[in-house]
């Protein structure tokens, strides 16, 4: 029975470990998903705040340019030169938007000012014709977390701003990434503890129980069967109807009685 006991113990340990590992994995997945949801919520909140800030700045310029006093001030200050006025407005926008990755002013479908000088005086590319606010993964060979807003400044001018917020997103994701790393390491440590726990349970609880209630009764019946086979019909065999080995006990007792009668 030694080989069978070892196999039984191995099956028990593996089964117990798989059960605990499954519980740990389920808990880990649930926790990671919860952290990811919190990270997504924080990321979307940050994106919304930055987007609203950019839109508000564009609206401030729009209100400013619609003010007759400001219009008159621009006209007199630039000597009536529209190009100088656009350049001044462009520089003001650059400062207000804190030097964004990209900024351009479009007038009647033509780029009149841009951070890319080669675009000035040419028809606006298709990616500048989009209106409203968009989240982008790439723009003009730039990849990352980008916000693009396209907002009217007056009846003729429209500003297009692309802000790179990759660093801000990384900063807000950093504590969540650290939290997921800690959860992963704790889960691996728990799996190691569970493995040791499974071995101890098998050795200290299941092993003795298996020996007492399974292996020992079968071994005792085996020894009695060998004695009967050797001709000893005086062996006492307890036949217990409540025992799981009732059929085997009854069979051995019947064999003993038959042999005893044949000897007489």
Residue pairs with C-beta under 8 A, 6 or more apart in sequence:
1 215
1 218
1 219
5 207
5 210
5 211
5 215
8 210
9 202
9 203
9 206
9 207
9 210
12 202
12 206
13 198
13 199
13 202
16 198
16 201
16 202
17 194
17 195
17 198
20 191
20 194
20 197
20 198
21 191
21 194
24 187
24 190
24 191
24 194
25 187
27 187
28 183
28 184
28 187
31 183
32 180
32 183
35 176
35 179
35 180
35 183
36 176
36 180
38 176
39 172
39 173
39 176
42 172
42 176
43 169
43 172
43 173
46 165
46 168
46 169
46 172
47 135
47 145
47 147
47 165
47 169
50 147
50 163
50 165
50 168
51 133
51 147
51 149
54 97
54 133
54 147
54 149
54 161
54 163
55 133
55 149
55 151
57 96
57 97
58 149
58 151
58 153
58 159
58 161
59 151
60 96
61 89
61 92
61 93
61 96
61 153
61 159
62 151
62 152
62 153
62 154
64 70
65 71
65 74
65 89
65 153
65 154
65 157
66 154
74 85
74 88
74 89
75 85
77 88
78 84
78 85
78 88
83 112
86 105
86 107
86 112
86 113
86 157
87 113
89 105
89 113
89 153
89 157
90 103
90 105
90 113
93 103
93 105
93 159
93 161
94 100
94 103
94 115
97 103
97 161
97 163
100 161
100 162
100 163
100 164
101 139
101 142
101 146
101 162
101 163
101 164
102 115
102 116
102 139
102 140
102 142
102 160
102 161
102 162
103 114
103 115
103 159
103 160
103 161
103 162
104 111
104 113
104 114
104 115
104 116
104 119
104 124
104 128
104 159
104 160
105 111
105 112
105 113
105 114
105 153
105 157
105 158
105 159
105 160
106 112
106 124
106 128
106 157
106 158
106 159
106 160
107 156
107 157
107 158
108 156
109 123
109 124
109 129
110 121
110 122
110 123
110 124
111 119
111 120
111 121
111 122
111 123
111 124
111 128
112 120
112 121
112 157
113 120
114 120
116 140
119 125
127 139
127 140
128 150
128 160
130 148
130 150
131 150
132 149
132 150
133 147
133 148
133 149
133 150
134 147
134 148
134 149
135 145
135 146
135 147
135 148
136 146
136 147
136 148
136 162
137 143
137 144
137 145
137 146
138 144
138 146
139 146
139 148
139 162
140 162
142 162
142 164
144 164
144 165
144 166
145 164
145 165
145 166
145 168
145 169
146 162
146 163
146 164
146 165
146 166
147 162
147 163
147 165
148 160
148 161
148 162
148 163
149 159
149 160
149 161
150 158
150 159
150 160
150 161
151 158
151 159
151 161
152 158
153 159
217 243
217 245
218 245
221 237
221 245
221 248
221 249
221 252
224 235
224 237
224 252
225 252
227 235
228 235
228 252
228 255
228 256
228 259
231 259
233 256
233 257
233 259
233 260
233 263
235 256
237 249
237 252
237 253
237 256
238 249
239 246
239 249
239 250
239 253
240 246
240 249
243 249
